[in-house]
Amino acid sequence: MVAPRSSTRYLDGLDFILIFAYENSVQGDQILCPCKECKNCSWGSRKEVHEHLMCVEFDRNYTKWVFHGECGSSNEMYSDE
């Protein structure tokens, strides 16, 4: 998602993605973190993932949300294009 992290668009997108991920790909109380440092290789709580995505931001190469329940379809609402 390309938007300033303090913008309403970013915050709304972050909320949308966390809700979706927790409805579709939660393991216990954790999801894979899509930040540019974790790159969907580290699990975190909602709070931890939210903090990563506010401080570190999304991995810009992660445009097909295959780790969070979308089965390979692109997230067009918040894609980089």
N, C-alpha and C positions, 0 to 999 in steps of 0.2 A: 504494500500500500504506500503510495507516494502522497504525503501530506505532512505538513509540520506537526510534530507530536503534540503541540499545544492547541491545535485547531479542533474545532467541533467535529469536522469530518474524520480526523484520526481517532478521536475519542469515541465517536459513534461507531466507527468501523471496528475498533478494538473491542467494544462491548458486544457487538454483533458476532464477532469471531469467537470470543470466549464463550458466549451463550451457545453458539452452534457446536463448538468443540466439546463442551461439557454435556451436551445432549447426545452427541454421536460418537465420541472417542475417548471418554474418560476411563481410566483404569484405577480403581479405588477412588481416590480424590485428586488424581493427577492427570495432566495431559502432556504431550510432547511440546516443548517450547520452540516456537518458530522464529525466535530472534536470530540475528545474524551471527551471534556467538554460539548458541546451542545448536542451531540448524537441525531441529527435530531429532536430536540425539540424546537430549536430557529431559527427564520428566520433572514437572514442577506442579505445585499447587496453583490454584487460580491466582492467589495473591502474588506468588513468585513469578508466574508467567506475565501477569499484568505489569509488575515492576520491571521485568526484563524488557517488555515491549515499550514501556515508557522511557527507560534509561538507555537501552541499547538499540532499539527499533527492530523492525521486521527484516528478515533475510529477503532482500529484493529479488532473489532468484527463486523464491518459493511462491510461484504463481498458480500452481495446480495443487489444491489442498487435499492431497492424497493421504495425509497423516491425521486428518481431523474429520473424517466422515463424508467427504464429498466424492469418493470413489473415482478420482481422476478428472472430474470436471473442473473447469477454471472458476474461480470466484470472480465473476464478471462485475459484481457490484463494487468491489474494492480492488480490482486489478490495476496493474501499472499502466495499462494501455489506455 
